[in-house]
Amino acid sequence: MLADLSEAKVAEQLSISVHTVHSHTERLYRKLLVGSRSELVTRIFRTYVQLNGYREEVIAASQGEPSAPSGPIPALTEF
């Protein structure tokens, strides 16, 4: 989902049906209380940032403060 693949592409890569991908996606949305892919990605990113100690640095950067992260933020694909 983070790679912005369609359900059809995900199904093809995993050798499962599009219906199965859709069912799993809907269950994930319900469990995480989100209503769209963008909400899901936002929730994942925020959780990742909180768990990895970047919260203060990201907040500071979003408010235009000049502090830079103390280390590189790993790609989201490293989940």
Buried (B, 14 or more C-beta within 10 A) or exposed (E): EEEEEEBEEBBEEEEEEBEEBBEBBEEEBEEEEBEEBEEBBEBBEEEBBEEEEBEEBBEBBEEEEEEEEEEEEEEEEEE
